[in-house]
C-alpha cells in the first residue's frame, strides 16, 4: 500500500491479535493526523536509536516521547556541546526515563563523527539493531517499527525517498533539485543499486557495523551517509530500502550548507578509488 503512495501515517500495523474482542486498536493523535498504537511495538532484538543533536532543544523531548508511542527501544542522544542547552535537557530526560542515555562530545565536529561515536557506544553494549535518524521530526517515528521489521532479512535498511511510495514534504524546488542531483552524482561513481544514497534514516544490524571500519570513515557532513552505504555494499551486505516520506524540520534551522555540498563533490570520487574494507 505504501509503495502505491498511501501515507504510512494512515496505515495501522499491529503485532496484536486483531480478532481478539479486547484488541485495543489505534487512536488518532489529532484529527487527520497519524494513527498511534495504544501498545508500542516490542521486538525480540535489542534496539538502540541514535540521535545526534546540535541546537535541538525545541525538538528533543517531543521526539523522544513520540518514539515511545510506537516502539520500546533505548535512545542515545549524542550532543556536540550545543549552546542552546540541548545537552542539559538530554541529561534531565535521562534522569526521568531509564531508556534514554546521553553521550556528550566536547565540540561540534559534524554529523559523521557524532554518528560514529554513537555506533561505537552501541557496539560496546551489544545492541543487536542500531537505528539512526534526525532529531527534527524529518523522519517519522511511526516508520521505525516497519524499518526494524525489514531488518529481519537485511543487514542495512534505508528509509528511501526515491522509491515508489517515498517522497518529500514541505521542500522548496531548490532543495528538491539539490537532493536529486546529489543522489544522481553519487550514482555516477558508486552505481544505482541504492536509490537514496544520502538518506539518514537507517537501521543497521550489529554484525554489519562490527565488520565496518568505522575508524576510516572520514566524511563529516551528509556525505557520511554515502560512505556508510558504500562500505556496506563493498562488504556484500544485504541492503533493503523501504519508502518513507521525508518532511522539513519542525523547528530550528537546516544544517545543509555549501561546505556539505563541496565535501560531497570531492569525497565521492575518492570513495570509489579507496581500498574496500574486508569482512
Long-range contacts (C-beta under 8 A, 24 or more apart in sequence): 2-165, 2-242, 2-243, 3-163, 3-164, 3-165, 3-243, 4-164, 4-165, 5-164, 5-165, 6-165, 7-245, 8-140, 8-142, 8-143, 8-146, 8-243, 8-244, 8-245, 9-33, 9-34, 9-35, 9-140, 9-142, 10-34, 10-35, 11-35, 12-37, 13-145, 13-146, 15-41, 15-42, 34-140, 34-142, 35-142, 36-69, 36-70, 36-142, 37-69, 37-70, 40-68, 40-69, 40-70, 40-71, 40-72, 41-70, 41-71, 41-72, 41-145, 41-148, 42-71, 42-72, 43-72, 43-129, 43-145, 43-148, 43-149, 45-128, 45-129, 45-148, 46-74, 46-126, 46-127, 46-128, 46-129, 47-71, 47-72, 47-73, 47-74, 47-127, 47-128, 47-129, 47-130, 47-131, 47-148, 48-73, 48-74, 48-75, 48-76, 48-122, 48-125, 48-127, 48-129, 48-130, 48-131, 49-73, 49-74, 49-75, 49-76, 49-131, 49-132, 49-133, 49-144, 50-76, 50-78, 50-115, 50-118, 50-119, 50-122, 50-130, 50-131, 50-132, 50-133, 51-75, 51-76, 51-77, 51-78, 51-133, 51-134, 51-135, 52-78, 52-79, 52-80, 52-111, 52-114, 52-115, 52-118, 52-135, 53-77, 53-78, 53-79, 53-80, 53-82, 53-86, 53-87, 53-90, 53-135, 54-79, 54-80, 54-82, 54-86, 54-108, 54-255, 55-82, 55-83, 55-84, 55-86, 55-252, 55-253, 56-82, 56-84, 56-86, 56-135, 56-136, 56-252, 57-82, 57-84, 57-85, 57-86, 57-89, 58-250, 58-251, 58-252, 59-135, 59-136, 59-137, 59-249, 59-250, 59-251, 59-252, 60-86, 60-89, 60-90, 60-93, 60-135, 61-89, 61-93, 62-137, 63-135, 63-136, 63-137, 63-141, 64-93, 64-97, 64-100, 66-137, 66-141, 67-141, 67-144, 68-97, 68-99, 69-141, 70-141, 70-142, 70-144, 70-145, 71-141, 71-144, 71-145, 71-148, 72-99, 73-99, 73-131, 73-144, 74-99, 74-100, 74-101, 74-127, 75-99, 75-100, 75-101, 76-101, 76-102, 76-103, 76-118, 76-121, 76-122, 77-101, 77-102, 77-103, 77-135, 78-103, 78-105, 78-114, 78-115, 78-117, 78-118, 78-121, 79-103, 79-104, 79-105, 80-105, 80-107, 80-108, 80-109, 80-114, 81-105, 81-106, 81-107, 81-108, 109-220, 110-219, 110-220, 110-221, 110-224, 111-200, 111-220, 111-221, 111-222, 111-224, 111-255, 112-217, 112-218, 112-219, 112-220, 112-221, 112-223, 112-224, 112-227, 113-220, 115-224, 116-214, 116-217, 119-204, 119-209, 119-214, 120-214, 122-206, 122-209, 123-206, 123-209, 123-210, 126-206, 127-206, 128-205, 128-206, 129-203, 129-204, 129-205, 129-206, 130-203, 130-204, 130-206, 130-209, 131-202, 131-203, 131-204, 132-200, 132-201, 132-202, 132-203, 132-204, 133-200, 133-201, 133-202, 134-200, 134-201, 134-249, 136-249, 136-250, 136-251, 136-252, 137-247, 137-249, 137-250, 138-246, 138-247, 138-248, 138-249, 139-200, 139-201, 139-244, 139-246, 140-244, 140-245, 140-247, 143-201, 143-242, 143-244, 146-242, 147-201, 147-202, 147-203, 147-242, 148-203, 150-203, 150-240, 150-242, 151-203, 151-205, 153-238, 153-240, 154-205, 154-237, 154-238, 154-239, 154-240, 155-204, 155-205, 155-207, 155-208, 155-232, 155-237, 155-238, 155-239, 156-202, 156-203, 156-204, 156-205, 156-208, 156-229, 156-232, 156-237, 156-238, 156-239, 156-240, 157-202, 157-203, 157-239, 157-240, 157-241, 157-242, 158-194, 158-196, 158-199, 158-201, 158-202, 158-229, 158-239, 158-240, 158-241, 158-242, 159-196, 159-199, 159-201, 159-202, 159-241, 159-242, 159-243, 159-244, 159-246, 160-195, 160-196, 160-199, 160-241, 160-242, 160-243, 160-244, 161-196, 161-199, 161-243, 161-244, 161-245, 161-246, 162-195, 162-196, 163-195, 163-196, 163-241, 163-242, 163-243, 164-243, 165-243, 166-196, 166-243, 166-244, 166-245, 166-246, 167-243, 167-245, 167-246, 168-245, 168-246, 168-247, 169-245, 169-246, 169-247, 169-248, 170-247, 170-248, 171-248, 175-256, 178-256, 178-261, 182-261, 182-264, 185-264, 185-265, 185-268, 186-226, 186-264, 186-268, 189-268, 189-269, 189-271, 189-272, 190-226, 190-230, 190-233, 190-268, 190-271, 190-272, 191-233, 193-233, 193-239, 194-229, 194-233, 194-239, 194-241, 195-241, 196-241, 197-225, 197-226, 197-229, 198-222, 198-223, 198-225, 198-226, 198-264, 199-225, 199-244, 199-246, 200-225, 201-244, 201-246, 202-228, 208-232, 208-235, 208-237, 211-235, 211-277, 211-279, 212-277, 213-277, 216-277, 218-267, 219-263, 219-267, 220-263, 221-259, 221-260, 221-263, 221-264, 222-256, 222-260, 222-264, 223-260, 223-263, 223-264, 223-267, 223-268, 226-264, 226-267, 226-268, 226-271, 227-267, 227-271, 230-271, 231-276, 231-277, 234-276, 234-277, 235-276, 235-277, 235-279, 236-279
